[in-house]
Amino acid sequence: MSVLAVITGFVLIITILWDSFETIVLPRRVTRRFRLVRAFYRATWIPWSALARHIRSGNRRESFLSVYGPLSMLMLFSFWAVGMIFGFALLQWGMGSSLTLKSGGESFCVDLYMSGTTFFTLGLGDVLPITWEARFLAVVEAGIGLGFLAMAITYLPVLYEAFSRREQNISILDARAGSPPSAGELIKRHLDSNNLTGLVEYLRSWEISTAELMESHLSYPVLCYYRSQHSNESWLAALATILDASALLASYAQPPIKWQACMTFAIARHAVVDLTQVLHIPPDVKKPDRLGKKPLGKLHAMLSAADIKSGDDASCDQEFLHMRSMYDPYLNALSARLLMPLPDWVMSSEQPDNWRTSSWKPGGEKASPTGRVEDH
């Protein structure tokens, strides 16, 4: 039993240390099938999302889901800490519990208490190691505990800086593509103002922003569970909007719009595929197509009116269908797993942008159809 306890404790400590290293320090995707952190998120997200599905109010559901990301991170730190405390307690117990307790008595609970006070470097002094092996183990645990806490604290600013950069881009998209965003609205607003140059520049800016999003969310997958500030916005809806707009323009538009749309589409498609892989979500090819014949006809009419269409409609339609098949199954899978709805291609009704709304109700404003307040 002593040998088994030592082996179990050692394996548990090494596994947790390596798992935390891969999660916090290692800046690349881990492809190994089994990981503690992946098992933790699967075990906690499934019941959390199941409870969220029973909440009928959309705003309340989003508020409930928004808690999971930050809370899961704190729960993960606690999970790692408890695991390492238990592992060091097993090592102490397996080596004979070489400890002195002022009040007397020996049990595994004493080893667990000694491990907890040592890991958090409390130094209470009521339990003391009496052999050099036990003292060495206490020093090692104190050093690991101090380093682990420091690593966890420095992890938070990096995480929230990446979250802040992501939300800035989503907020800017609000005025350009509506709330919730749609590819048709994004293109329409630029065409209505005769601002094709601005559309190309905006797609170029999203080429960079999407690369940043992919890098941060592959390094720290917990960011995928962080919700946006508004209930009708999400990083997934923003990414889907950019993919939809890029696919449409890459299939039908003339150069140089077509070239930049292809570049933005490439990095956005790369991001959505890699994110499904890091979350271990298989693509969903069975979900119905988001784009129907009526929205497609509106998009055709909009591009024709702006005189930016090129090529034969049949070949363009075929290319458009192929490009959508390259990313829609992955978007569907992420949407189903994260409970983030995907945007329509064309706005189904007049919806005020988030920047036009307020929770206050002065004389110059009125309630919007979503229960918010719209400025006139």
Protein Blocks (a to p, Z undefined) as FASTA:
>chain_A
ZZmmmmmmmmmmmmmmmmmmmmmmmgcdcfbfbdfklmmmmmmmmmmmmmmmmpmblklm
mmmmmmmmmmmmmmmmmmmmmmmmmmmmmmmmmnopaacdfkgpadfklmmmmmmmmmno
nonopaccfbfklmmmmmmmmmmmmmmmmmmmmmmmmmmmmmmmmmmmmmmmmmmnopad
dfklmmmmmmmnopaklmmmmmmmmmmmmmmmmmmmmmmmmlmmpccfbfkbcfklmmmm
mmmmmmmmmmmmccfklmmmmmmmmmmmmmmmmmmmmnopacdfkbccfbdfklmmmmmm
mmmmnopagcjfklmmmmmmmmmmmmmmmmmmmmmmnopacddfbdfbdcddfklgcfbd
cfkbccdfkopacdZZ
